[in-house]
Amino acid sequence: MTGIENEKLPTVEQVEQIIRDWGRYSIDEFAQMFSLTREVVEATVAYIRELKRVNDAQAIPVMACYRNDSLESIVRCAGSKHGYL
């Protein structure tokens, strides 16, 4: 995801809300709600769509929430809390 390197990124909690409320709000509404750019929310949704559902919660590694402050790591951490990897 290029073009968002210097943009404000969502928090893990905001990504969790996008996961929970997807379909209730548009990308623009999420962007406005979280004071993020449309491009950041679009990139967040793109990463969410790459997550895979895990049936066994113990299959999620502890390191899923190791954060390096990249959008991908934020989304991976939020996803792990909802059974995605």
DRENPA-3360 file (N, C-alpha, C; in nm, 2 decimals, always signed):
BEGIN
1 = MTGIENEK = +0.08/-0.12/+0.00/+0.00/+0.00/+0.00/+0.09/+0.12/+0.00 ~ +0.09/+0.19/-0.11/+0.17/+0.31/-0.12/+0.09/+0.43/-0.11 ~ +0.16/+0.54/-0.07/+0.09/+0.67/-0.06/+0.04/+0.70/+0.08 ~ +0.05/+0.61/+0.17/+0.00/+0.63/+0.31/+0.11/+0.63/+0.41 ~ +0.23/+0.63/+0.37/+0.35/+0.62/+0.46/+0.35/+0.73/+0.57 ~ +0.31/+0.85/+0.53/+0.31/+0.96/+0.63/+0.18/+1.00/+0.68 ~ +0.08/+0.91/+0.66/-0.06/+0.94/+0.71/-0.08/+0.89/+0.85 ~ -0.18/+0.94/+0.92/-0.22/+0.89/+1.05/-0.28/+0.75/+1.02;
9 = LPTVEQVE = -0.24/+0.65/+1.10/-0.30/+0.52/+1.09/-0.40/+0.49/+1.19 ~ -0.49/+0.40/+1.17/-0.60/+0.37/+1.27/-0.53/+0.29/+1.38 ~ -0.61/+0.30/+1.49/-0.57/+0.22/+1.61/-0.62/+0.07/+1.59 ~ -0.58/-0.02/+1.67/-0.63/-0.15/+1.67/-0.78/-0.15/+1.70 ~ -0.82/-0.07/+1.79/-0.96/-0.06/+1.83/-1.05/-0.01/+1.71 ~ -0.99/+0.09/+1.64/-1.06/+0.14/+1.52/-1.08/+0.03/+1.41 ~ -0.97/-0.04/+1.39/-0.98/-0.15/+1.30/-1.08/-0.26/+1.34 ~ -1.08/-0.29/+1.47/-1.18/-0.38/+1.52/-1.33/-0.33/+1.50;
17 = QIIRDWGR = -1.35/-0.20/+1.51/-1.48/-0.14/+1.48/-1.51/-0.15/+1.34 ~ -1.41/-0.13/+1.25/-1.44/-0.15/+1.10/-1.48/-0.29/+1.08 ~ -1.41/-0.39/+1.14/-1.45/-0.53/+1.12/-1.59/-0.56/+1.17 ~ -1.63/-0.51/+1.28/-1.76/-0.53/+1.34/-1.87/-0.46/+1.26 ~ -1.84/-0.34/+1.22/-1.95/-0.25/+1.16/-1.94/-0.24/+1.01 ~ -1.86/-0.33/+0.94/-1.85/-0.32/+0.80/-1.99/-0.35/+0.74 ~ -2.03/-0.27/+0.65/-2.17/-0.28/+0.59/-2.26/-0.18/+0.65 ~ -2.24/-0.13/+0.77/-2.32/-0.03/+0.83/-2.28/+0.11/+0.80;
25 = YSIDEFAQ = -2.15/+0.12/+0.77/-2.09/+0.25/+0.74/-2.01/+0.24/+0.61 ~ -2.00/+0.35/+0.54/-1.92/+0.36/+0.41/-1.77/+0.39/+0.45 ~ -1.69/+0.37/+0.35/-1.55/+0.41/+0.37/-1.53/+0.55/+0.41 ~ -1.61/+0.64/+0.35/-1.60/+0.78/+0.38/-1.65/+0.81/+0.52 ~ -1.75/+0.74/+0.57/-1.80/+0.75/+0.70/-1.70/+0.71/+0.81 ~ -1.64/+0.59/+0.78/-1.53/+0.55/+0.87/-1.42/+0.65/+0.87 ~ -1.38/+0.70/+0.76/-1.27/+0.80/+0.75/-1.31/+0.92/+0.83 ~ -1.43/+0.97/+0.82/-1.47/+1.09/+0.90/-1.48/+1.06/+1.05;
33 = MFSLTREV = -1.53/+0.94/+1.08/-1.55/+0.90/+1.22/-1.42/+0.89/+1.29 ~ -1.31/+0.85/+1.22/-1.18/+0.83/+1.29/-1.08/+0.93/+1.25 ~ -1.12/+1.04/+1.18/-1.03/+1.14/+1.13/-0.91/+1.09/+1.06 ~ -0.94/+1.00/+0.96/-0.84/+0.93/+0.88/-0.87/+0.97/+0.73 ~ -0.77/+0.96/+0.65/-0.80/+0.98/+0.51/-0.87/+0.86/+0.44 ~ -0.94/+0.89/+0.34/-1.01/+0.78/+0.27/-0.91/+0.67/+0.22 ~ -0.79/+0.71/+0.18/-0.69/+0.62/+0.13/-0.65/+0.52/+0.24 ~ -0.63/+0.57/+0.36/-0.59/+0.49/+0.48/-0.70/+0.39/+0.51;
41 = VEATVAYI = -0.83/+0.43/+0.51/-0.94/+0.34/+0.53/-0.95/+0.24/+0.42 ~ -0.93/+0.28/+0.30/-0.93/+0.18/+0.19/-0.82/+0.08/+0.20 ~ -0.70/+0.12/+0.24/-0.59/+0.03/+0.26/-0.62/-0.06/+0.38 ~ -0.68/-0.01/+0.48/-0.71/-0.09/+0.60/-0.81/-0.20/+0.55 ~ -0.91/-0.17/+0.48/-1.01/-0.27/+0.43/-0.94/-0.37/+0.34 ~ -0.85/-0.33/+0.26/-0.78/-0.42/+0.17/-0.70/-0.52/+0.25 ~ -0.64/-0.48/+0.36/-0.57/-0.57/+0.45/-0.66/-0.66/+0.52 ~ -0.78/-0.61/+0.57/-0.88/-0.69/+0.64/-0.92/-0.80/+0.54;
49 = RELKRVND = -0.94/-0.77/+0.42/-0.99/-0.87/+0.32/-0.89/-0.98/+0.30 ~ -0.76/-0.96/+0.33/-0.66/-1.06/+0.32/-0.66/-1.16/+0.44 ~ -0.72/-1.12/+0.55/-0.72/-1.21/+0.66/-0.80/-1.34/+0.64 ~ -0.76/-1.44/+0.70/-0.82/-1.58/+0.69/-0.88/-1.61/+0.83 ~ -1.00/-1.67/+0.82/-1.07/-1.72/+0.95/-0.99/-1.84/+1.00 ~ -0.97/-1.84/+1.14/-0.91/-1.95/+1.20/-1.01/-2.01/+1.29 ~ -1.03/-2.14/+1.28/-1.13/-2.21/+1.36/-1.09/-2.24/+1.50 ~ -0.96/-2.26/+1.52/-0.90/-2.29/+1.65/-0.83/-2.17/+1.70;
57 = AQAIPVMA = -0.89/-2.11/+1.80/-0.83/-1.98/+1.86/-0.69/-2.01/+1.91 ~ -0.65/-2.13/+1.95/-0.52/-2.15/+2.00/-0.42/-2.16/+1.88 ~ -0.47/-2.16/+1.76/-0.38/-2.17/+1.64/-0.33/-2.03/+1.61 ~ -0.38/-1.93/+1.67/-0.33/-1.79/+1.65/-0.21/-1.77/+1.74 ~ -0.10/-1.74/+1.67/+0.03/-1.72/+1.75/+0.02/-1.60/+1.84 ~ +0.10/-1.61/+1.95/+0.10/-1.50/+2.04/+0.16/-1.37/+1.98 ~ +0.25/-1.39/+1.88/+0.31/-1.28/+1.81/+0.22/-1.21/+1.72 ~ +0.09/-1.25/+1.70/+0.00/-1.18/+1.61/-0.02/-1.03/+1.64;
65 = CYRNDSLE = +0.00/-1.00/+1.77/-0.01/-0.86/+1.81/+0.12/-0.79/+1.83 ~ +0.23/-0.85/+1.78/+0.35/-0.78/+1.78/+0.34/-0.66/+1.68 ~ +0.36/-0.54/+1.73/+0.33/-0.43/+1.64/+0.46/-0.36/+1.60 ~ +0.47/-0.33/+1.48/+0.58/-0.25/+1.43/+0.53/-0.12/+1.37 ~ +0.41/-0.08/+1.41/+0.34/+0.04/+1.37/+0.32/+0.05/+1.22 ~ +0.31/-0.06/+1.15/+0.27/-0.06/+1.01/+0.12/-0.09/+1.01 ~ +0.05/-0.05/+0.90/-0.09/-0.08/+0.89/-0.12/-0.23/+0.89 ~ -0.03/-0.30/+0.82/-0.05/-0.45/+0.82/-0.05/-0.51/+0.96;
73 = SIVRCAGS = +0.05/-0.47/+1.04/+0.06/-0.52/+1.18/-0.06/-0.48/+1.26 ~ -0.11/-0.36/+1.24/-0.23/-0.31/+1.32/-0.35/-0.40/+1.28 ~ -0.37/-0.42/+1.15/-0.49/-0.50/+1.11/-0.47/-0.65/+1.15 ~ -0.35/-0.70/+1.14/-0.33/-0.84/+1.19/-0.36/-0.86/+1.33 ~ -0.32/-0.76/+1.42/-0.35/-0.77/+1.56/-0.50/-0.76/+1.58 ~ -0.57/-0.66/+1.52/-0.72/-0.65/+1.54/-0.79/-0.78/+1.49 ~ -0.74/-0.83/+1.38/-0.80/-0.95/+1.32/-0.79/-1.07/+1.41 ~ -0.67/-1.08/+1.48/-0.64/-1.20/+1.57/-0.74/-1.20/+1.69;
81 = KHGYL = -0.79/-1.08/+1.73/-0.88/-1.07/+1.84/-1.02/-1.11/+1.80 ~ -1.04/-1.13/+1.67/-1.17/-1.17/+1.62/-1.17/-1.30/+1.54 ~ -1.06/-1.38/+1.57/-1.04/-1.51/+1.51/-0.99/-1.51/+1.36 ~ -0.92/-1.41/+1.32/-0.86/-1.41/+1.19/-0.71/-1.40/+1.20 ~ -0.65/-1.45/+1.10/-0.50/-1.45/+1.09/-0.46/-1.40/+0.96;
% end
